[in-house]
Amino acid sequence: MLDIDLALGLVRITESAALNAAKFMGRGDKNAADGAAVDAMRKMFDLLPIRGTVVIGEGELDEAPMLYIGEKLGCGDENSIELDIAVDPLDGTNLIAKGLPNAIAVVAIAERGNLLHAPDMYMEKIAVGPKAKGVVNLDAPLSENIKNVAKALDKDVDEVTVIMMDRERHYHFMDEVRKVGARMKLITDGDIAAAIATGFEDTGVDLMVGIGGAPEGVIAAAALKCLGGDFQCRLYPMNDEERERCKKMGVKDLSKIMYLDDIVKGDEVYFAATGVSNGDLLKGVVYYQNETAKSQSVVMRAKTGTVRFINTIHKIY
């Protein structure tokens, strides 16, 4: 069990990534923004007193110079607990490159072996907040899930808001939302932020659905575990190579739904995020005169159910 509270340490990590990525807002260079976030996040991990292993990161060793899958992070000693680490230094690289909302820097951690080592492929996803936990099913028609969420939230169907990425593969979902009479919010990128938004009533988002990145799904699931929400998924291989990767993971039945406790085991789970650009949940980085900046972050712990929002004024050196 963890004998230290890692909340503030994790926030410092996401803050550093966000501050560096935000400098590239609207400059049209998503790779430069992502590289700045990765470099800043990696340096801050060296200050955290843990023994961590990246299980969701920037890619394999031959694909990424740092924060690669399998990389060891933290400055802990042999007495420190071993942890799984999932990172997305900049979720929404296209968003920040175009100066659009909802780009965030995120980190999730759990005890060793407790985070799903999701391959870099698509997965089907559905997410809801705490009040709708247990009322949705990935195999059910979206219209049925919307009606069940409306009932759980004591709303009319036309008051329920469904969020999804604006992709051709989601056109059938869009048609179903419109047919049942619910509201819909389309986003261009960043489905981690979209899934997390279901856990906070102030965002106005009630249900997230769609097909998106599997690594991002694991990070979103960690956040919803902390919030007491619900998340279900199923790997969605696009070719024979990806189907073979699923088999090597031990996934024999590709039709099987993975539930929240399959994706994120145990309750010793932390999640932290810092806004890079303004979003539904978090405000983006603002730079002031005299080399100062302001950021907003959220950090959560599943074991205690604690959710902290942190506004920070930074001195940029």
Sequence and secondary structure as in RCSB ss.txt:
>XXXX:A:sequence
MLDIDLALGLVRITESAALNAAKFMGRGDKNAADGAAVDAMRKMFDLLPIRGTVVIGEGELDEAPMLYIGEKLGC
GDENSIELDIAVDPLDGTNLIAKGLPNAIAVVAIAERGNLLHAPDMYMEKIAVGPKAKGVVNLDAPLSENIKNVA
KALDKDVDEVTVIMMDRERHYHFMDEVRKVGARMKLITDGDIAAAIATGFEDTGVDLMVGIGGAPEGVIAAAALK
CLGGDFQCRLYPMNDEERERCKKMGVKDLSKIMYLDDIVKGDEVYFAATGVSNGDLLKGVVYYQNETAKSQSVVM
RAKTGTVRFINTIHKIY
>XXXX:A:secstr
   S  HHHHHHHHHHHHHHHHTTTTSS HHHHHHHHHHHHHHHHTTSSSEEEEEESS  TTT SSS TT EE  
  TTS EEEEEEEEEE HHHHHHT S  EEEEEEEETT B    SSEEEEEEE GGGTTS  TTS HHHHHHHHH
HHTT  GGG EEEEE  GGGHHHHHHHHHHT EEEEESS HHHHHHHTT GGGT  EEEEEEEHHHHHHHHHHHH
HHT EEEEEEE  SHHHHHHHHHTT   TT  B HHHHB SS EEEEEEESS  SSS   EEETTTEEEEEEEEE
ETTTTEEEEEEEEEE  
